[in-house]
Amino acid sequence: MRHQQTISRDFELEGRGLFTGEPVSMRLRPSDPNTGVTFILTDQSPPVAIEALVSNVSKRSRRTALKNGTVAIETVEHCLGACSGLGLDNLRIELKGKELPGFDGSGITFVEGLRRAGILEQAADCVPHIINEPVRVVDGDSELVALPPLDPDSESLEIAYDLDYGTGNPIGRQFHRVVVTPETFEANIAPARTFVLEKEAEALRSNGLGHHLSYQDVLVIGKDGPIENRFRFPDECVRHKILDLIGDVSLVGRPIIGRVFARKSGHALNHELARALHAQYETRRRTYVSQRSSGADIQQIRRVLPHRYPFLLVDRIVEVVGSQRVVGLKNVTINEPFFQGHYPGDPIMPGVLIIEALAQVGGVLLSQELEHKGRVAVLLSLDKVKFRRPVRPGDQLILEAEAVRVRSLSGHVRGRALVGDDVVAEADIKFILTDAEAH
């Protein structure tokens, strides 16, 4: 598979929100491997980061919004579609405003800006989700079906969309199929614009949305076709639906390989598919990790980490992806010494020890870089610490650590602890890298 990609340099865009009409400026910047696409609201104090993940979706009508706590950003799908369509994995998008600029209602302005900035290949491998079993989500007569690729060597997402507006209007029934590559996306999907029927446009305006738009600014379709406008493609409407779908499915957080058939779907159903595909990926990966017998056993771990009983909290390393990612296991038994005094009547593993276990796996990850440099990783700080559910005797902790940034004197990893499919704890962990002789 290909390597991860970002852009070569910063660039800026300005415009007005498609629905709100509020002015917004945005700066798109390169980002490190394994960081994904993150929006930063720089006009908040302090700035608020919102990762482009389906877990951050906030329910809206006719658009995709992401939130972090009480702060939300609106209409992200066209920008995300452009990033995904061009094969960009890591991007930092700084915003002043609460809705992304709408431009002409398509994704082409984002594509042109990203192209001018240049596509930069990064050292880290791109790990896609290859659909391995059918997934179907349904809402009334709307449905989305995701299927494995026909060609086992495929590296693309194929989308077939059946749009049916019935009779009595110029949209009617449209069908379009595309194998998504940067070239096909830019030429055939990105230019397709948001569209509304005339009666829908009137309803939006009556609700205080879109007052700044004229019929020249947006594709409004009356009984005889576009009002004061022209179609860019005979089937522009279904192509725009594909643009929305690409942007929404990118919220899985990694490229998707396989086939998707869509019939009359919208953003809400797109989000359901993204959630289902994310769950499929996580389940398959965790099953794979828990069944692996390779990696490092306890004796090998002891040679890397300075910790010893009863404070060595990693039993096995089962996956190592260079200096990018490590997965370890901790089997939690009733014989753990901390159960003697931590809620002994109803044993629960102390949350701080789960985070310590994540930090130890993070230390193993950083040791891939430090092994021959005479340095060790010492815990410096914790951020974004969350505990999701208790861990009890008999559970097996799956401990994941991914490198965010490693420099000569510091390291930053993102850790998650899971039991089965459930995330039990997570944290951003920073280390100071010191000389081994000091310890």
N, C-alpha and C positions, 0 to 999 in steps of 0.2 A: 504494500500500500504506500501511498504518498506520505511525505512529511507534512507536519502542521504548517500553516501559513498565516502571516499577518500582513500589514502594509509596510511599505518602506519608509514613509514619512507622514507627519501630521498634515491634516488639511481641515478647512473649516467650511461649513455650510450655514446659510441663514434662510429663514422663511417664516411662514405662518402656519399654525396648526390647522389641519384639514377640517376638524370639527369646531374647535374653539376659536380659531382665527387669531389666537394670541401670537405675538412675535416670539421667535425662538432662535437661538444660535447654538451650534454644536461644533465641537472639535473632535475629529476622529483620529486616534493615535495608535501606534503599534503597541502590542502587549506581549508579555512573555509567554513561552510555551505552557500549555496546560492551564491557562487562566480563563479561556473561553471569552465570550463577549460580555462585557460589563458596562452598564450605563452608570455614570457618575453625575449626580445632580449637584453642580458646583454652586448653585445659588442658594443652597441650604446651608445652615450653620449648625454643626459641621456638615461637610458634603456627605451625601447619602449615596451608597453604592447599591445597585440593583442588578443582580446577575440575570442574564437572559436564559432562564430555566423555567420549565412549565410549573414548577412548584411555587413560582412567584407571580403566576397569572392572577389578575383581579377581574372579576366578572364585569363585562361591559357589553353593550349592544353595538353591533356592526364594526367592531374594532378589537384589537388586542392591547391590553394594558398590563403593566407589570408593577408590583408594589413591594416596598420594604417597610413594614410597619404601617404608618399612616400616610406615607409618601408614595405617590404613584406617578407613572409616566404613561402617556396615552399614544396609541396608534404607532406601535413599533414594528408592525408586520412587514411593511415595505422595505424598511432599512434592513431588518433581519433577513428578508428574502434575498436582498442584494448580496449581503455578506455570505449567506449559504450558497446562493447560486454561483458565486465566483470562487467558492472553495476556501473562504477565510475562516479560520478557527479561533483566532485570538485577536481581540480588539477592545480598546478602551474608548468609550464614547462619552465625552463630557458635554453636559447640557446646561443651558440657562433657559429654563422654561419647562412646562409640564406636558407638552405634547410635541412630538417630532414634527418637523415641517412637512406639509403635504405636497408641496411643489405642484405638479400637474396631476397628482393622484396615482402616479405609477411609481416604479422603482428605478427608472432610468437615470434620474439625477444622482442618486446614490451610487449607481454602477459607474457612471462617468467620473465621479469624484474618486472612487476607490481605484479605478483604472489609472487616473492621473497620479495618484499617490504611489502606485506600483505594488505588485504582489511580491512579498518576500518569503522565501522558503526558510523554515526553521529546522533546527537539528532534531527536534523530537518527532517521533513517529505519530501519525494520525491513527487513532483507534476508532473505527466506525462501529455502528451497530448494524450487523447483517441480519435482516429479518429471517428467523429460522422456523417460525410457526405462524399460521394465519392469525390475524387479529382483526376483529370486526367490531365497530361501534355504530350504533343506530339511534336515530331520534325521529320517530314517525316514518315518513317516506324518504328521509335523508340517511345516507350511510357512507361509511368509509371502510374499505377493506385493504389491509396491508398483507402482502404475500411475499414469500421468499423469491429471490431472483431466479429466473429461468436458467441463466448461465451461472454456474458456480464461480466463475472467474470475473463476474461483473463487479465493477467498482462504481456504479451509478444508481441513482434513484429514477425509476420510471413512473410517471404519473399519467393516468388516463382519467379525464373528468367529463362527466355527463351532466350538463346544465340544462334544466328544463323549466322554462317560465310559462309553459303552456301556450295556448293560442291567443290571438287578440292583441299582441304587442310585437314590436320589431325584434325582440331578443329571441323569442321562441325556444327552440331546442338546439343546443350547440354541443359539439363533442370535440375535444382536443386531446392528443396524446403527445408526450414529450419525454425523451430521455435527457435528464438534466445534466448538462455539462456547462462550463463557463460560457462556451460559444453559443449553445442553443438557448441558454437562459438570457444572455444579453440581447440576442437578436429577436427572439420569439416570445419571451415572457415579460422581461423587465419593462418594455414600453407600454404594456397594457394598463389602462387606467381604471381607477375606481369608478363605478357607475351606479346610478340610482334612477328609478322610474320617477316621472314628474310628480306623481302623487306622494312618493316617498320623500322627495326633496321638499315639498311643501310641509309635510309632517315634521321633518327635521327642523325646518326654520321656525315652525310654530313652537318647537321645544327649545328655541334659543340657540340652535346649532347651525353653522354654515352661513350666517348672515353676510359674511365678507365675500362670499363666492358669487360669481356670475355664471351664466351659461357657457361663457368662453373658458372659464376656469375649471369646470368639472363636467364630466360626461353625464348629462341629464337626458334621459330617453323618454320622449313623448310617444304618442300613438303612431306617428309617422317616422320615427327614428330619432337620432340625436338632435337636440334643440341647439341651434347656432353652433354646431360642432360636427365633426365627422369621425367615423370609426377609423382607427389605425389599422385594424385587421377586420375582416368580415366577422370573425368570431372573437372579437376583443374581450367580450364579457367573460367567456369561459377561460380565456388566457389570464385575465386578472384574478379569477378565482384560484387558478394554479399558483400565481404569485403569492396570494395570501396563504395558501396551503403550505408552500415551501417555507415561508417565514414562520408560520406557526409550528410546523413540525421541527424546525431547527431548535425549538425550545427543549428538545430531548437533550441537547447539550453536546451532540456529536453528529457527524454525518450519518445518514441512513442509506443503506444499500438494500434494494429490493424493489417491489412494485406496489403502488397504491392506486386503487380504483376509488373514485369519488363520485357520488351522486347527490347533487343538491345540498352539499354540505356548506356550513358556514364556520365562523370562528369558534363557537362553542364546541362543535363536534370535532373540529381540528384539534382543539386542546385535549379533548378526551382521547383522541388517537395518540397524541404526543405522550400523554400520561401512560397509556397502555404500552407503547413502545419502550418508554423509559423503564417501566416495571419489567418488561420482558428482558431487556438488556441486563438490568441489575440481578434478576433471578438467575439468568444463565451464567453470569460472571461469578456470582457467589457460589453457585453449585460447583463450577469449575475449580474455584479456589479451594473450597473445602475438601475436594476429592483429590487434590494434587498431592503427590508423595515426594516431589522434588523440592528443591530449595535448601534452606539451612536448618539443621537440627539444633538442639539445645547446646551441644558442645561447640558448634560453629558460632552460634549467637554469643556464647560466653567469650569467644575470642575477639568479638567486635565490641560488645558492650561491657562497661566496667561493673555493672550491677551483679549482685549475687543474692541468693536466698536470704530472706524472704521477699526481696525487693526486685527480683528479676521477673517481669510480668509478661514475657513473650516466650511461648513454648516452641514455636516453629515459624520460620519464614517460608511461605509457599509460593511467592511470586516476586520476582525482581525484574523490573523493566529499566535497565541501565541505571542512570541516576535520576530517573523521572518518577518512579513509582515503586512502592514496596507494599506487600500484603503479608501480614502475620496472623497467627492464631494464638489465642489464650483460652485454655480449657479451665473453666471455673468449677472447682470442686468444693464440697463441704469441708474438706480438710484445710482450706485456706486459713492462715492464722488470723486474718482480720475478721472472719465470721465469728470468732469467739467473743468479740466485744461489740460488733457493729450490728445492732438489732438482732441479737442471738435468737430471739423467739421467732423472728421472721427474717432470715438472713438476706441481706442486700449488699452487693459489692459497693464499697464507697466510690462515689462519683469521681473523687480526686484521683483514685487509683486507676480508673478507666482512662482518665486523661494522661496519667503517668505512663500507662501502657502505650497509648498513642505516641507520647513523646519518645519512648524507647524505640518504637518502630521508626519514628522520624529520625532518630539517631542512627539506626541501621541504614536508612536511606542516604543520609549524608555521609556515612562511612564509605559509600561507593566512590565518593569524590575524595575523601580524606585519608583513605587507607594508606597511601604511600607518601603522605605529606606530614606525618608526625603530629596530627591535630585531632582533637576530639570535640564533639558538640555538647555544649552545656546549656541547659534550659535558660532562656532569657526572659520571655514573656508569653502570655496567653491572651488570645482575643477571640471574640465570637464563640465563647464556650456555651454549649447548650447540652442539657440532659433531657433525653426524650422518654425513656422508660427504665424501670429497674432491671438490674442484672442479678440473677439468682444462681445458686448452686445447680450444676447440670447444664448451664448455658455454655455455648462456645462463642467467644468473641472473635469476630473477624475485624482485624485492625488494618486500616488502609491509611497510607501516607503518600501524598503527591507533592513534588517539589513545586513551589511557587517561585522562589528566587534563591540562588546560592551564590554568595560572593566570597571574597577571600577571608573576610572576618565575621560573616554572619550567614545564617541560613534561615529560610522561611518555608515551612511545610503546612499543608492543609490535611488534617486528619479526621477520619470518621471511624466510629466503632459500631458494628452491627451484630445483631443476633438474628440469624436467618435473614429475612428480608427487611427487618426493622432496624432503622438507625436508632441507636441507644444514646450516643453522645457524639459530639463533633467539636472541633476547635481549630483555630489558626495558631500555630506554634512557631515561635522564633527562638533561634539558638545563637549563642556566641561561640565562635570557633577558636579554641585556645590550644596552646601547645600541650601535647600529651604528657610531657614531663611534669607539668603543674598539677597533674591529677594522679 
